[in-house]
């Protein structure tokens, strides 16, 4: 089995079985140990800075399904969608020297990266799509991270069960060349079901790390006081691994 496929299988295996295991203290300890093993195995088998496989356009899937939230109805998202996201803003904040508020036009005017990659969902399905957007590293460099910044938190417009979705990565994944703020899928503006108008693509991680409906990028020193302290919406609630590298 190829290394990416092997890591996707073990990552999905840990996450898919988490709900019941995580209900006990011993289960939580087991999952913590499993995550550390997974991260160690990933570093052993492949460099975290290595590129994920990229494919020719001929390999693009005929249908790229939406998953999780596919049409947020909370807050002002419906109104924003109705006006074509003309007034959407992406805030860049937290431990940065230069906080920013970027329009979609600002995002489109940045140097762009286009990549055809495979999305691996923890539920067991995959799809190949072409994504376009600026590298996150460009935005972080413009914002100038403070030395104490250790993690990047992605804030989202969608709300599940009364809680706003969020995700986070460390600086290795944040500065990976294939980590982009995507606004196009297969040459077209990002569809609502796939996270319009902006979503993260973190190509070395499982799908739930690729935050959709992106409203803010926040640099922080610790994840302890964000949400329930586990680094992401599903990590807080279902025992999913914070590090979901493939």
C-alpha positions as a LaTeX table, in Angstrom:
\begin{tabular}{lrrr}
\hline
Residue & $x$ (\AA) & $y$ (\AA) & $z$ (\AA) \\
\hline
Unk1 & 0.00 & 0.00 & 0.00 \\
Unk2 & 1.35 & 3.45 & $-0.87$ \\
Unk3 & 2.42 & 5.57 & 2.10 \\
Unk4 & $-0.36$ & 8.16 & 1.69 \\
Unk5 & $-2.99$ & 5.42 & 1.44 \\
Unk6 & $-1.57$ & 3.63 & 4.47 \\
Unk7 & $-1.60$ & 6.79 & 6.56 \\
Unk8 & $-5.11$ & 7.66 & 5.37 \\
Unk9 & $-6.32$ & 4.23 & 6.47 \\
Unk10 & $-4.80$ & 4.39 & 9.94 \\
Unk11 & $-5.91$ & 8.00 & 10.39 \\
Unk12 & $-9.48$ & 7.22 & 9.36 \\
Unk13 & $-9.42$ & 4.07 & 11.45 \\
Unk14 & $-8.50$ & 5.95 & 14.61 \\
Unk15 & $-11.04$ & 8.71 & 13.95 \\
Unk16 & $-13.90$ & 6.50 & 12.83 \\
Unk17 & $-13.79$ & 4.48 & 16.03 \\
Unk18 & $-13.41$ & 7.43 & 18.35 \\
Unk19 & $-16.97$ & 8.24 & 19.38 \\
Unk20 & $-17.51$ & 5.36 & 21.81 \\
Unk21 & $-13.90$ & 5.01 & 22.94 \\
Unk22 & $-13.58$ & 8.68 & 23.84 \\
Unk23 & $-16.41$ & 8.52 & 26.36 \\
Unk24 & $-14.13$ & 7.12 & 29.09 \\
Unk25 & $-10.99$ & 8.52 & 30.72 \\
Unk26 & $-9.04$ & 5.44 & 29.69 \\
Unk27 & $-10.36$ & 5.85 & 26.16 \\
Unk28 & $-9.20$ & 9.45 & 26.07 \\
Unk29 & $-5.73$ & 8.39 & 27.16 \\
Unk30 & $-5.69$ & 5.67 & 24.52 \\
Unk31 & $-6.67$ & 8.13 & 21.80 \\
Unk32 & $-4.01$ & 10.57 & 22.96 \\
Unk33 & $-1.38$ & 7.86 & 22.70 \\
Unk34 & $-2.71$ & 6.80 & 19.30 \\
Unk35 & $-2.50$ & 10.35 & 18.00 \\
Unk36 & 1.12 & 10.67 & 19.14 \\
Unk37 & 1.88 & 7.32 & 17.44 \\
Unk38 & 0.17 & 8.50 & 14.26 \\
Unk39 & 2.11 & 11.75 & 14.21 \\
Unk40 & 5.34 & 9.87 & 14.87 \\
Unk41 & 4.55 & 7.33 & 12.14 \\
Unk42 & 3.80 & 10.12 & 9.69 \\
Unk43 & 7.14 & 11.78 & 10.41 \\
Unk44 & 8.94 & 8.44 & 10.11 \\
Unk45 & 7.34 & 7.40 & 6.83 \\
Unk46 & 7.30 & 10.75 & 5.05 \\
Unk47 & 8.62 & 14.26 & 5.54 \\
Unk48 & 5.81 & 16.54 & 6.74 \\
Unk49 & 7.07 & 19.19 & 4.35 \\
Unk50 & 6.91 & 16.83 & 1.34 \\
Unk51 & 4.20 & 17.52 & $-1.24$ \\
Unk52 & 1.00 & 15.53 & $-1.38$ \\
Unk53 & 0.45 & 13.81 & $-4.75$ \\
Unk54 & $-0.90$ & 16.03 & $-7.52$ \\
Unk55 & $-2.82$ & 14.70 & $-10.51$ \\
Unk56 & $-3.51$ & 15.67 & $-14.14$ \\
Unk57 & $-6.79$ & 17.46 & $-14.82$ \\
Unk58 & $-8.00$ & 14.31 & $-16.56$ \\
Unk59 & $-8.18$ & 12.65 & $-13.12$ \\
Unk60 & $-10.67$ & 15.18 & $-11.69$ \\
Unk61 & $-13.74$ & 13.46 & $-10.25$ \\
Unk62 & $-16.98$ & 14.01 & $-12.16$ \\
Unk63 & $-18.69$ & 14.94 & $-8.89$ \\
Unk64 & $-17.17$ & 16.43 & $-5.75$ \\
Unk65 & $-19.67$ & 15.92 & $-2.96$ \\
Unk66 & $-20.33$ & 18.30 & $-0.14$ \\
Unk67 & $-20.05$ & 17.00 & 3.41 \\
Unk68 & $-20.96$ & 18.20 & 6.89 \\
Unk69 & $-22.43$ & 21.69 & 6.51 \\
Unk70 & $-23.53$ & 22.21 & 2.93 \\
Unk71 & $-25.76$ & 25.33 & 3.16 \\
Unk72 & $-25.36$ & 27.31 & 6.40 \\
Unk73 & $-28.49$ & 29.10 & 7.56 \\
Unk74 & $-27.09$ & 30.83 & 10.62 \\
Unk75 & $-26.03$ & 34.44 & 11.05 \\
Unk76 & $-25.73$ & 36.55 & 7.93 \\
Unk77 & $-24.48$ & 33.72 & 5.72 \\
Unk78 & $-27.76$ & 33.39 & 3.71 \\
Unk79 & $-27.75$ & 37.12 & 2.98 \\
Unk80 & $-24.07$ & 37.01 & 2.03 \\
Unk81 & $-24.71$ & 34.10 & $-0.33$ \\
Unk82 & $-27.71$ & 35.88 & $-1.89$ \\
Unk83 & $-25.53$ & 38.85 & $-2.84$ \\
Unk84 & $-22.75$ & 36.67 & $-4.22$ \\
Unk85 & $-20.48$ & 37.25 & $-1.22$ \\
Unk86 & $-19.76$ & 40.78 & $-2.47$ \\
Unk87 & $-19.13$ & 42.01 & 1.08 \\
Unk88 & $-17.39$ & 38.94 & 2.51 \\
Unk89 & $-14.34$ & 39.68 & 4.62 \\
Unk90 & $-11.52$ & 37.44 & 5.83 \\
Unk91 & $-10.05$ & 38.69 & 9.10 \\
Unk92 & $-6.41$ & 37.95 & 9.93 \\
Unk93 & $-5.86$ & 38.53 & 13.63 \\
Unk94 & $-4.45$ & 37.29 & 16.90 \\
Unk95 & $-0.69$ & 37.21 & 17.46 \\
Unk96 & 0.20 & 39.23 & 14.36 \\
Unk97 & 1.92 & 42.57 & 13.90 \\
Unk98 & $-0.39$ & 43.62 & 11.05 \\
Unk99 & $-4.05$ & 42.58 & 11.51 \\
Unk100 & $-5.89$ & 42.58 & 8.20 \\
Unk101 & $-9.40$ & 42.47 & 6.80 \\
Unk102 & $-9.32$ & 41.07 & 3.27 \\
Unk103 & $-12.05$ & 41.22 & 0.66 \\
Unk104 & $-12.52$ & 38.47 & $-1.90$ \\
Unk105 & $-10.99$ & 40.82 & $-4.46$ \\
Unk106 & $-7.92$ & 41.17 & $-2.23$ \\
Unk107 & $-7.69$ & 37.36 & $-2.06$ \\
Unk108 & $-8.00$ & 36.99 & $-5.85$ \\
Unk109 & $-5.30$ & 39.61 & $-6.49$ \\
Unk110 & $-2.68$ & 37.71 & $-4.50$ \\
Unk111 & $-0.36$ & 35.27 & $-6.31$ \\
Unk112 & $-2.39$ & 32.10 & $-6.88$ \\
Unk113 & $-1.58$ & 28.42 & $-6.66$ \\
Unk114 & $-3.63$ & 25.82 & $-8.55$ \\
Unk115 & $-3.33$ & 22.16 & $-7.52$ \\
Unk116 & $-5.20$ & 18.98 & $-8.43$ \\
Unk117 & $-5.29$ & 16.83 & $-5.31$ \\
Unk118 & $-7.24$ & 14.04 & $-3.64$ \\
Unk119 & $-9.57$ & 14.79 & $-0.75$ \\
Unk120 & $-9.71$ & 11.90 & 1.73 \\
Unk121 & $-12.71$ & 11.98 & 4.07 \\
Unk122 & $-12.66$ & 10.29 & 7.46 \\
Unk123 & $-15.96$ & 8.64 & 6.44 \\
Unk124 & $-14.13$ & 6.60 & 3.82 \\
Unk125 & $-14.75$ & 8.39 & 0.51 \\
Unk126 & $-12.29$ & 10.30 & $-1.68$ \\
Unk127 & $-12.52$ & 12.69 & $-4.62$ \\
Unk128 & $-10.04$ & 14.53 & $-6.80$ \\
Unk129 & $-10.50$ & 18.23 & $-7.49$ \\
Unk130 & $-8.63$ & 21.24 & $-8.80$ \\
Unk131 & $-8.29$ & 23.98 & $-6.19$ \\
Unk132 & $-7.11$ & 27.57 & $-6.67$ \\
Unk133 & $-6.17$ & 30.19 & $-4.11$ \\
Unk134 & $-3.25$ & 31.97 & $-2.47$ \\
Unk135 & $-0.88$ & 30.09 & $-0.22$ \\
Unk136 & $-1.66$ & 30.67 & 3.44 \\
Unk137 & 2.02 & 31.44 & 3.98 \\
Unk138 & 1.70 & 34.60 & 1.86 \\
Unk139 & $-1.07$ & 35.91 & 4.10 \\
Unk140 & 0.76 & 35.00 & 7.29 \\
Unk141 & 3.95 & 36.65 & 6.08 \\
Unk142 & 2.02 & 39.83 & 5.26 \\
Unk143 & 0.44 & 39.76 & 8.73 \\
Unk144 & 3.85 & 39.10 & 10.38 \\
Unk145 & 3.39 & 36.47 & 13.07 \\
Unk146 & 4.65 & 37.34 & 16.53 \\
Unk147 & 7.32 & 35.02 & 17.95 \\
Unk148 & 4.92 & 33.48 & 20.47 \\
Unk149 & 2.49 & 32.30 & 17.75 \\
Unk150 & 2.49 & 28.49 & 17.57 \\
Unk151 & $-0.85$ & 27.57 & 15.96 \\
Unk152 & $-3.23$ & 28.92 & 13.32 \\
Unk153 & $-6.95$ & 28.73 & 14.07 \\
Unk154 & $-9.53$ & 28.84 & 11.26 \\
Unk155 & $-12.89$ & 30.42 & 12.16 \\
Unk156 & $-15.92$ & 29.53 & 10.08 \\
Unk157 & $-19.42$ & 30.83 & 9.35 \\
Unk158 & $-21.20$ & 27.49 & 9.74 \\
Unk159 & $-22.75$ & 26.57 & 13.07 \\
Unk160 & $-23.42$ & 22.97 & 14.12 \\
Unk161 & $-25.56$ & 22.15 & 17.15 \\
Unk162 & $-25.24$ & 25.70 & 18.41 \\
Unk163 & $-21.44$ & 25.86 & 18.11 \\
Unk164 & $-19.39$ & 27.61 & 15.44 \\
Unk165 & $-17.12$ & 25.34 & 13.43 \\
Unk166 & $-13.40$ & 25.87 & 13.79 \\
Unk167 & $-10.16$ & 24.03 & 13.08 \\
Unk168 & $-6.46$ & 24.56 & 13.65 \\
Unk169 & $-3.00$ & 23.49 & 12.49 \\
Unk170 & 0.56 & 24.01 & 13.62 \\
Unk171 & 2.99 & 26.22 & 11.73 \\
Unk172 & 4.45 & 23.32 & 9.75 \\
Unk173 & 1.11 & 22.68 & 8.05 \\
Unk174 & 0.27 & 26.40 & 7.91 \\
Unk175 & 3.43 & 27.10 & 5.92 \\
Unk176 & 3.24 & 23.98 & 3.74 \\
Unk177 & 3.28 & 25.09 & 0.07 \\
Unk178 & 0.04 & 23.20 & $-0.67$ \\
Unk179 & $-1.88$ & 24.84 & 2.19 \\
Unk180 & $-4.02$ & 27.39 & 0.38 \\
Unk181 & $-7.08$ & 29.56 & 0.96 \\
Unk182 & $-9.18$ & 28.19 & $-1.90$ \\
Unk183 & $-11.84$ & 30.23 & $-3.69$ \\
Unk184 & $-12.18$ & 28.13 & $-6.86$ \\
Unk185 & $-12.96$ & 24.47 & $-7.48$ \\
Unk186 & $-12.39$ & 22.97 & $-10.94$ \\
Unk187 & $-11.99$ & 26.41 & $-12.48$ \\
Unk188 & $-15.25$ & 27.84 & $-11.10$ \\
Unk189 & $-16.07$ & 29.90 & $-8.00$ \\
Unk190 & $-16.33$ & 27.61 & $-4.99$ \\
Unk191 & $-19.89$ & 26.20 & $-4.66$ \\
Unk192 & $-21.80$ & 26.74 & $-1.42$ \\
Unk193 & $-21.87$ & 23.00 & $-0.69$ \\
Unk194 & $-18.07$ & 22.94 & $-0.88$ \\
Unk195 & $-17.50$ & 25.93 & 1.40 \\
Unk196 & $-18.08$ & 29.16 & $-0.56$ \\
Unk197 & $-16.66$ & 31.67 & $-0.73$ \\
Unk198 & $-13.43$ & 30.53 & 0.98 \\
Unk199 & $-12.19$ & 27.28 & 2.45 \\
Unk200 & $-8.89$ & 25.85 & 3.54 \\
Unk201 & $-7.03$ & 23.19 & 1.61 \\
Unk202 & $-4.53$ & 21.43 & 3.86 \\
Unk203 & $-3.49$ & 18.65 & 1.55 \\
Unk204 & $-1.49$ & 16.60 & 4.05 \\
Unk205 & $-4.53$ & 16.25 & 6.37 \\
Unk206 & $-7.86$ & 14.40 & 6.37 \\
Unk207 & $-10.92$ & 16.26 & 5.12 \\
Unk208 & $-12.36$ & 17.54 & 8.41 \\
Unk209 & $-9.26$ & 19.71 & 8.83 \\
Unk210 & $-10.12$ & 21.64 & 5.62 \\
Unk211 & $-12.28$ & 24.32 & 7.23 \\
Unk212 & $-15.09$ & 25.69 & 5.03 \\
Unk213 & $-16.95$ & 29.04 & 5.01 \\
Unk214 & $-13.79$ & 30.73 & 6.26 \\
Unk215 & $-14.25$ & 34.03 & 8.10 \\
Unk216 & $-11.03$ & 34.47 & 10.08 \\
Unk217 & $-7.47$ & 33.24 & 10.43 \\
Unk218 & $-6.18$ & 33.65 & 13.97 \\
Unk219 & $-2.62$ & 33.15 & 15.24 \\
Unk220 & $-2.45$ & 31.84 & 18.82 \\
Unk221 & 0.14 & 30.56 & 21.28 \\
Unk222 & $-2.03$ & 27.73 & 22.64 \\
Unk223 & $-5.24$ & 25.86 & 21.80 \\
Unk224 & $-6.15$ & 25.25 & 25.44 \\
Unk225 & $-8.70$ & 28.07 & 25.75 \\
Unk226 & $-10.30$ & 27.69 & 22.31 \\
Unk227 & $-13.52$ & 25.68 & 22.14 \\
Unk228 & $-13.02$ & 22.71 & 24.45 \\
Unk229 & $-9.29$ & 22.83 & 24.06 \\
Unk230 & $-8.79$ & 19.98 & 21.58 \\
Unk231 & $-8.10$ & 22.13 & 18.52 \\
Unk232 & $-11.23$ & 21.64 & 16.40 \\
Unk233 & $-15.00$ & 21.20 & 16.38 \\
Unk234 & $-14.95$ & 17.42 & 15.88 \\
Unk235 & $-11.88$ & 16.95 & 18.02 \\
Unk236 & $-13.77$ & 18.64 & 20.89 \\
Unk237 & $-16.86$ & 16.45 & 20.51 \\
Unk238 & $-16.05$ & 13.09 & 18.96 \\
Unk239 & $-12.48$ & 12.30 & 19.87 \\
Unk240 & $-11.23$ & 12.88 & 16.33 \\
Unk241 & $-7.48$ & 13.34 & 16.17 \\
Unk242 & $-6.20$ & 16.90 & 16.09 \\
Unk243 & $-3.29$ & 15.70 & 13.99 \\
Unk244 & $-4.89$ & 13.98 & 11.01 \\
Unk245 & $-1.89$ & 13.82 & 8.70 \\
Unk246 & $-1.87$ & 11.56 & 5.65 \\
\hline
\end{tabular}
